Amino acid sequence: MGALFRIIICFGTALMLMTLIVTGRIGLFINPRLLPFVLVGTVLLVLLGLVQVWNAKSPALHPVGKWGYLMLLLPVATYLFAQPGALDASMATKKGVNYLSPEAMQTQQRVLSKEETELRQGERSREEWDDRSLPDDDSAWDDPPEEDVIDVNPYYDDLIKELKNAPLITLDDDHYIDRLTTIQMYNSELSGKPTEVKGFVFRADNMPDDVILVSRYAMTCCAADASVIGVFASFPGSDTLKEGDWIEVKGPLGETTIDESRVPLVEADGYREIEAPKDPYVYANY
């Protein structure tokens, strides 16, 4: 009986993974960047299943009780009786919304001094940093000379130039997180810029009555770490929309205040209802 359980577990799990890959629903669980690892794991499960068939009549080297086998069969049973679906607006409240004000973004993306950069890159040891001598006056706390300052993330310098020159800022799936981060960091510089964003409607208690979040789920590794991100929007009739409705809004970029922080806001004249995309998640380009 144990051999039969092991064969079912190996081939059943492999079949489940292959079905998810072929149908494209594997993206509901993991970041597409991890797909090669899933393919390798599927092949290994098939090979392990063949080994179990070969050794079916031999006694188990490591006997496992029935409850252990049932636990290993749980993922397959769950897949058979509860078809997977994407995270929706009902989960957004439980996960919370991740957004940062331009002030916080600038603080996180501040420039590093030459010494800090050398420490981060390993060119300067922690002992050298801790034992460095400081002058007696307050000059140690002055801004470092311009030649000693290195931009911690010049990547966003190129992005802000690109968005400034674009006739319309679009938060498409391939560049969603990068462009959203740039908008959050440089909102004042992009003020008034025509912006288009798609997502599902989400509201929270700390939002003004006429403001919604046009939301997406950002996935880093798997669905368990997915978080709600998006752009705030305001337009006539926003209060009539249901949470979870997928919409597209377009308008100049402004700002609003949420929890005493300034955040980007699309000031639209209206909205357009759209179908939910096949892949509702967005991913970071790193």
C-alpha positions as CSV (number, residue, x, y, z in Angstrom):
1,M,0.0,0.0,0.0
2,G,2.9,2.3,0.8
3,A,4.4,1.9,-2.7
4,L,1.1,2.7,-4.3
5,F,0.8,5.9,-2.3
6,R,4.4,6.9,-3.3
7,I,3.6,6.3,-7.0
8,I,0.4,8.3,-6.8
9,I,2.2,11.2,-5.0
10,C,5.0,11.4,-7.5
11,F,3.0,11.0,-10.7
12,G,0.0,12.9,-9.3
13,T,2.0,15.9,-8.3
14,A,3.9,15.9,-11.7
15,L,0.7,15.7,-13.6
16,M,-0.8,18.6,-11.6
17,L,2.3,20.7,-12.3
18,M,2.3,19.9,-16.0
19,T,-1.4,20.7,-16.3
20,L,-0.8,24.1,-14.6
21,I,2.1,24.8,-17.0
22,V,0.2,23.8,-20.1
23,T,-2.9,25.8,-19.2
24,G,-0.8,28.8,-18.1
25,R,-2.4,28.8,-14.6
26,I,1.0,28.2,-13.0
27,G,1.3,32.0,-13.1
28,L,-1.5,32.2,-10.5
29,F,1.0,30.7,-8.0
30,I,4.5,31.8,-8.9
31,N,6.5,34.4,-10.7
32,P,7.2,33.4,-14.3
33,R,10.9,33.7,-13.7
34,L,10.6,30.6,-11.5
35,L,9.1,28.5,-14.2
36,P,12.4,26.7,-15.2
37,F,12.7,25.4,-11.6
38,V,9.1,24.1,-11.8
39,L,10.0,22.3,-15.0
40,V,13.0,20.7,-13.5
41,G,11.0,19.7,-10.4
42,T,8.3,18.1,-12.6
43,V,10.9,16.0,-14.5
44,L,12.4,14.9,-11.2
45,L,9.0,13.9,-9.9
46,V,8.4,11.7,-13.0
47,L,11.8,10.1,-12.5
48,L,11.1,9.5,-8.8
49,G,7.8,7.9,-9.8
50,L,9.5,5.5,-12.2
51,V,11.9,4.6,-9.4
52,Q,8.9,3.8,-7.1
53,V,7.3,1.6,-9.8
54,W,10.6,-0.3,-10.2
55,N,10.9,-0.8,-6.4
56,A,7.2,-1.4,-5.9
57,K,7.7,-4.9,-4.5
58,S,10.6,-4.0,-2.3
59,P,10.1,-2.9,1.3
60,A,10.2,0.8,2.0
61,L,13.6,2.0,3.2
62,H,11.9,4.8,5.3
63,P,8.3,3.7,6.2
64,V,5.8,6.5,6.4
65,G,2.4,6.3,8.1
66,K,-0.8,6.9,6.3
67,W,-1.2,10.4,7.7
68,G,2.2,11.3,6.2
69,Y,1.1,10.1,2.8
70,L,-2.2,11.9,3.1
71,M,-0.4,15.2,3.9
72,L,1.7,14.8,0.7
73,L,-1.4,14.1,-1.3
74,L,-3.1,17.2,0.0
75,P,-1.9,19.6,-2.7
76,V,-3.2,17.3,-5.5
77,A,-6.5,16.8,-3.7
78,T,-6.9,20.5,-3.2
79,Y,-6.2,21.1,-6.9
80,L,-8.8,18.5,-7.9
81,F,-11.6,19.8,-5.7
82,A,-10.9,23.5,-5.5
83,Q,-9.8,25.0,-8.8
84,P,-7.2,27.8,-8.5
85,G,-8.1,31.4,-9.1
86,A,-6.3,34.7,-9.1
87,L,-6.2,37.0,-6.0
88,D,-9.1,39.4,-6.1
89,A,-10.2,42.6,-4.3
90,S,-11.6,40.6,-1.4
91,M,-8.0,39.7,-0.4
92,A,-6.7,43.3,-0.8
93,T,-8.0,44.4,2.5
94,K,-6.3,41.5,4.3
95,K,-3.0,42.1,2.6
96,G,-3.1,45.9,2.8
97,V,-1.8,48.4,0.3
98,N,1.9,49.2,-0.3
99,Y,2.5,52.8,-1.2
100,L,5.2,55.4,-0.3
101,S,5.1,59.1,-0.4
102,P,7.6,61.0,-2.7
103,E,9.4,62.0,0.5
104,A,9.8,58.4,1.6
105,M,10.8,57.3,-1.8
106,Q,13.5,60.0,-2.1
107,T,14.8,59.0,1.3
108,Q,15.1,55.4,0.3
109,Q,16.7,56.3,-3.0
110,R,19.1,59.0,-1.6
111,V,22.6,59.3,-2.9
112,L,25.4,57.7,-1.1
113,S,28.7,59.3,-0.2
114,K,31.9,57.8,-1.6
115,E,32.7,56.1,1.7
116,E,29.2,54.6,2.0
117,T,29.4,53.2,-1.5
118,E,32.9,51.7,-0.8
119,L,31.5,50.1,2.4
120,R,28.5,48.7,0.6
121,Q,30.6,47.3,-2.3
122,G,33.1,45.8,0.1
123,E,36.0,48.1,-0.8
124,R,36.1,49.5,2.7
125,S,35.9,47.3,5.8
126,R,33.5,47.8,8.6
127,E,36.4,48.4,11.0
128,E,37.8,51.2,8.8
129,W,34.3,52.8,8.8
130,D,33.8,52.5,12.5
131,D,37.3,53.7,13.4
132,R,37.5,56.6,11.0
133,S,38.5,59.9,12.7
134,L,36.1,62.8,12.7
135,P,37.0,66.4,13.0
136,D,36.3,68.3,16.2
137,D,33.9,70.8,14.6
138,D,30.5,70.1,13.0
139,S,32.0,69.8,9.5
140,A,31.6,66.0,9.7
141,W,27.9,66.4,9.3
142,D,28.1,68.7,6.3
143,D,27.0,67.4,2.8
144,P,29.9,65.5,1.1
145,P,31.7,67.2,-1.8
146,E,30.0,66.8,-5.1
147,E,32.9,64.6,-6.4
148,D,32.4,62.2,-3.5
149,V,28.7,61.7,-4.1
150,I,27.6,58.7,-6.1
151,D,24.0,58.1,-7.2
152,V,22.7,54.9,-5.5
153,N,20.2,54.2,-8.3
154,P,20.9,56.0,-11.6
155,Y,18.4,53.6,-13.2
156,Y,15.6,55.9,-12.2
157,D,17.4,59.0,-13.6
158,D,17.0,57.4,-17.1
159,L,13.4,56.5,-16.4
160,I,12.4,60.0,-15.3
161,K,13.9,61.4,-18.5
162,E,11.9,58.8,-20.5
163,L,8.6,59.6,-18.8
164,K,9.1,63.4,-19.1
165,N,9.6,63.1,-22.9
166,A,6.7,60.6,-23.4
167,P,3.5,62.2,-24.6
168,L,1.5,59.8,-22.4
169,I,2.7,57.8,-19.3
170,T,1.3,54.3,-19.6
171,L,1.7,51.8,-16.8
172,D,1.7,48.7,-19.0
173,D,2.4,45.3,-17.5
174,D,6.0,45.0,-18.6
175,H,7.1,48.3,-17.0
176,Y,4.4,48.7,-14.3
177,I,6.5,48.6,-11.1
178,D,9.4,50.6,-12.5
179,R,7.2,53.4,-13.8
180,L,5.0,53.4,-10.7
181,T,8.1,53.7,-8.5
182,T,9.4,56.6,-10.7
183,I,6.0,58.4,-10.5
184,Q,6.1,58.0,-6.7
185,M,9.6,59.4,-6.5
186,Y,9.3,62.3,-8.9
187,N,5.6,63.1,-8.7
188,S,6.3,66.9,-8.5
189,E,8.4,66.8,-11.7
190,L,5.7,64.9,-13.6
191,S,2.8,67.0,-12.4
192,G,0.2,67.5,-15.1
193,K,1.6,64.8,-17.3
194,P,-1.1,62.7,-19.0
195,T,-1.2,59.3,-17.4
196,E,-3.1,56.1,-18.2
197,V,-3.5,53.2,-15.8
198,K,-5.5,50.0,-15.6
199,G,-6.4,47.9,-12.6
200,F,-9.2,46.8,-10.3
201,V,-11.0,49.2,-7.9
202,F,-10.0,49.2,-4.3
203,R,-11.0,51.4,-1.4
204,A,-9.7,51.8,2.1
205,D,-10.9,53.7,5.1
206,N,-8.1,56.2,5.0
207,M,-8.9,57.3,1.4
208,P,-11.1,60.4,0.7
209,D,-14.6,59.6,-0.5
210,D,-14.0,60.6,-4.1
211,V,-10.7,58.7,-4.4
212,I,-10.1,55.1,-5.3
213,L,-6.9,53.0,-5.9
214,V,-6.6,51.6,-9.4
215,S,-4.8,48.5,-8.2
216,R,-2.7,45.6,-9.2
217,Y,-1.1,42.7,-7.3
218,A,2.7,42.8,-7.4
219,M,4.2,39.4,-7.1
220,T,7.9,38.9,-6.1
221,C,8.1,35.1,-5.7
222,C,4.7,33.6,-5.3
223,A,1.1,34.4,-4.6
224,A,1.8,34.3,-0.8
225,D,4.0,37.4,-1.0
226,A,1.7,39.3,-3.5
227,S,0.9,42.9,-2.4
228,V,-1.5,45.5,-3.6
229,I,0.0,48.5,-5.4
230,G,-1.5,51.1,-7.7
231,V,-2.2,54.7,-8.5
232,F,-4.9,56.7,-6.8
233,A,-7.5,58.2,-9.1
234,S,-10.4,60.7,-8.8
235,F,-13.2,61.1,-11.3
236,P,-17.0,61.7,-11.5
237,G,-18.9,58.5,-10.6
238,S,-16.0,56.8,-8.8
239,D,-18.2,56.2,-5.8
240,T,-20.6,54.1,-7.9
241,L,-18.0,51.5,-8.8
242,K,-17.8,48.2,-7.0
243,E,-14.6,47.0,-5.5
244,G,-13.0,44.5,-7.9
245,D,-14.3,46.2,-11.1
246,W,-11.6,46.4,-13.7
247,I,-11.3,49.9,-15.2
248,E,-9.0,52.2,-17.2
249,V,-8.5,55.8,-16.3
250,K,-6.6,58.6,-18.1
251,G,-5.9,62.1,-17.0
252,P,-3.2,64.5,-15.8
253,L,-1.1,63.5,-12.9
254,G,-1.6,65.4,-9.7
255,E,-1.4,64.5,-6.0
256,T,-3.6,63.9,-3.0
257,T,-3.0,63.4,0.7
258,I,-3.3,59.9,2.3
259,D,-2.4,59.5,6.0
260,E,-0.7,62.9,5.9
261,S,1.5,61.9,3.0
262,R,1.5,63.3,-0.5
263,V,0.9,60.6,-3.1
264,P,0.3,60.7,-6.9
265,L,-3.2,61.0,-8.2
266,V,-4.7,60.7,-11.7
267,E,-7.3,63.4,-12.1
268,A,-9.5,61.8,-14.8
269,D,-12.7,63.0,-16.5
270,G,-14.2,59.5,-16.3
271,Y,-13.3,55.8,-16.7
272,R,-13.7,52.9,-19.0
273,E,-14.7,49.4,-17.9
274,I,-12.3,46.7,-19.2
275,E,-12.0,42.9,-18.9
276,A,-9.7,41.5,-16.3
277,P,-6.4,40.5,-17.9
278,K,-5.4,36.9,-18.3
279,D,-2.5,37.5,-16.0
280,P,-3.7,39.9,-13.3
281,Y,-0.2,40.2,-11.6
282,V,2.7,42.5,-12.3
283,Y,6.3,41.7,-11.7
284,A,9.5,43.6,-10.9
285,N,12.2,43.8,-13.6
286,Y,15.0,42.4,-11.5
